[in-house]
Amino acid sequence: TLEEKIGQLMVVGLNGNTIDDHTLVMLKKYHIGGFVLFKYNISNVNQTLELLNDLKRANSTNPIPLFLSIDEEGGKVSRLPDSFLELPPAKKIGDINDKDISLEYGKIIGKRLKSLGFNMNFGPVLDVNSNPKNPVIGDRAFGSTTETVIGNGILVMNGTRSENIISVVKHFPGHGDTNTDSHKDLPVINKELKELKELELAPFIKGIEQETDGIMIGHILFPKLDNKYPATMSIEVITKLLRERLSYEGLIIS
């Protein structure tokens, strides 16, 4: 039905670390597509496993399974229980720049998520950290050159996918050249498409060539592409650039 199709477009959060009445309404009435868990939803391994299994059980009458997602990048962006050994940030992996290590890093993330019952990860970050004043990317990026980001980020993506975890790369068309945190304000990047292709877009183009499962859009204004709407809401960025020019047919998430 149209209502079910609309519900499938939504991934929602939870309050607390157990299922409540609101969760059941989201599932039974609105047929939502999935959930994202943050640190405040996760207290330990057993609780996380139980919560994800409860969500699956509550959704069992729906023919479409849930996306059960998380931001697990390693470094400072990690939501998993503290019993998991801390992983280094992406920049450390980029600095090492060893193909086997990058692939294994992605596999470790995938194995951890699979062991708890997740099936989707919002990562890796494919931004090129080209602005030293960037307050939100920094060591979340594999490096400050396209070569480093492509050479390591794509392997991390493939390592995660090899464990049957959907990998959603981010933040298209590129969050690396900002000096504003997009969680708090709207960053603006005044670059022409030609400039973006040479730097920001290159890792995403490689990801598309490698058939990435998903791409997350960054909440950034690119006035040379669309002077009215940020990328997250822009037909110029999402439809005309990502879908049509770059021929991407996979999942897009804001």
N, C-alpha and C positions, 0 to 999 in steps of 0.2 A: 504494500500500500504506500501511498505518498507519505503518510505519517511515519511509517517504518523507515522509508528512505531518508527522511529528514533526520530521524533519530540516529541513523547510522553515520551521519556526518559529524556527530558530537563525541568527543572524549572528555569526560568530566572528572573532577576531583572528589575527594571524600573528606568529611570532617571526622577526625578520630582514627582509630585503628581497628574498628569492627564494622560490619554491615549494620545499617540502621534503616528506619522506615523510608527515609528520603532515597536511599540507595535502591530499595525495592521499587519505589515509584519510578525512578529513572529507568530501571530495567523493564518492569512489567507494563507501565503506561507509555513510556516514551521510546522504548526499544533502542536505547543509546548504543553507540558503536564500541565504547570501551571506557576504561578508567586509567588515570595516571596517578601513581603514588609518589608522595614527597616524603621527606625525612620525618615529618610529624605523623605520618601514617605507619611508620615502621619502628617497632621497638626491639624485636629480636627475630631470629630465623623462624622459630615455630609459629609465632604470631603472624608473620608475613605469609608463610605457607598456608596457614589456616584461612587468612583473609582472602587470598587469591582463590583458594579452593571454594570458599563460601560464595564468592562472586560467580565462579563458574557454575556451581550448583544452582544458584538463584537464576542464572541465565539459561538453564538446561532446556527449558521449554521453547526457547528461541532457536530457530534453525541456524542462525548465524552466530559463530563464536565471538567472544569479546577480544578486542585489543587490550592487553594488560601491559601498560607501559610505564617507563621510568626514565629519568635522566641519569645515566651512569656513564660518566666520561672518564673516571679516574681523577686523581688530584683533588682539587677543592670542590668539584661538582660530583659528589658521590652521595647516594641516598641509602645504600645498603646497610644492613646491621653492622655494628662495630666489630662483631666477631670475624668478619672478613678482613684479611690483611689489607692495609691501605695500598692502593696502586699509585705510582708516580703520575704527575700530570702529563698531558700530551707532549708538551715542549721537551720533556726529558726523553721521551721516545724519539722525537724528531732530532734531538741532539745526538743520540746514539746512532740513529739512522741505519739500523740493521734490519733487513727485510724479514729475517726469521723472527726477530724479537717483536717487530711491529705486528706481524701476523699472530704470534702467540699472545700478545697483549689483547688483541681483539678476541681471540678464542677464550682467554681467561674471563673477560667481561661476559661473553656469551654463556659460558659454562655456569658462572655464578647466577646469572639471571634465570637460566633454564632450571637450575636446581631449586629455585624458589617458586617457579611457576609463571614467570613473566614470559611474554612472547614478542615484546617490542621495546627497542631502546632508542631514545632520542640522542643519537650520537653515531659516529664521531663528529667533531667539529671540523669542517673543511674551510673555515675562514683562514685567510692569510693575515697574520698579525703585523700589518705594515705600518701601523701608527703607534709609536711608543707611548702615547698619552691615552691609549685605549683603556678605559676603566673596567671593562666587562669581559674582554677576551683574554688578552695576556697569555699566560702559560696554558690556557685551554686550547690554544692553537698549536699545531705541530711545529710551526716555525714562521718566519717572516718572508719566505720565498715560496713561489708556487711549486718549485721542485721538491722542497722538503715536505710541504703539505700533501702533494699528490703522492710522493714516494712512500709516505708512511700512513697517511689517512685512509687511502684506498685499501691498503692491506689490513688495517684495523677493521674497516667496514667488512671486508671479506672474511676475516677471522671470526667476527661476531656472527655473521650470517651462516658460517659453517656449522654453528651450534643451533641452527633453526630459530634464531632470534631475528626479527625484522629490524633492519638497521635504517634509521631515518637520519640522513646527513643534514647538517645545518651550518650557517643561517643564510640561505639564498636571498639575494645574489651576492652577499658578502658583508660581514659585520666587522671585518678587521681594521678598516680605516675610519673608525668612529672615535670620538672623544667624549661620548655621552653614553650612559647606561640606559639601554632601551626599556628596562623595567621601570625607569623613573621619569624619562622624558623621551622625546622623539629625536633620534639622531638624524642628521642630514648629510648625505654624501653627494657632492656636486661633481659627478663624473659622467662623461659621455659613455655610450655603449662600447665604443672602441677601447677606451681605457679600462672599462670593467672586464672586457674579454681578455685583455692582456694579463690581468692580475686576479681579481676577485672571482671571475667566472670559471677560470681554468680548472680548478679542482672539481667543481660541480659538473663541468662538461665531461671530465674523466669519469666521474661517478656515474653519469648517465650512460656513458659508453660501457661501463661495467654493470649496467642494469641495476643500479641501486633501487632498493625496495621503496624508499620514501625520501622526500625532501621537505625540510622545515623552512618556512619563509621567515626572514628576519623582519622585525618591526622597525623599519628604517624608511625615511623618505629619500627617494632618488629623483630630484626635480627634473633632471634631463630626460628621465624616462616617463615620469608622471608627477606633475607639479601640484596635484591635488590630494592623492591618496598615498599612504605608506604602502610598502611592498605587500604587507599582509592582506591588504584590501584592494590591490591594484590589478585591474584587468590587463594593463600594459605589461606589468611584471610577470603575473602568474600565467595569463592566457597567451598573450602575444609573444613574450620572451621565452618563458619556460616551456609552455606546451607547444607553441608553433615554431619559433625559431630554433629551439634546442631539441625539439621533437621528443620531449619527455612525456611518457604515458603512464607513469607510476603514481603512487599516492603522494598527495601534497597536503601538508598540515601547517596550520599557523602557529 
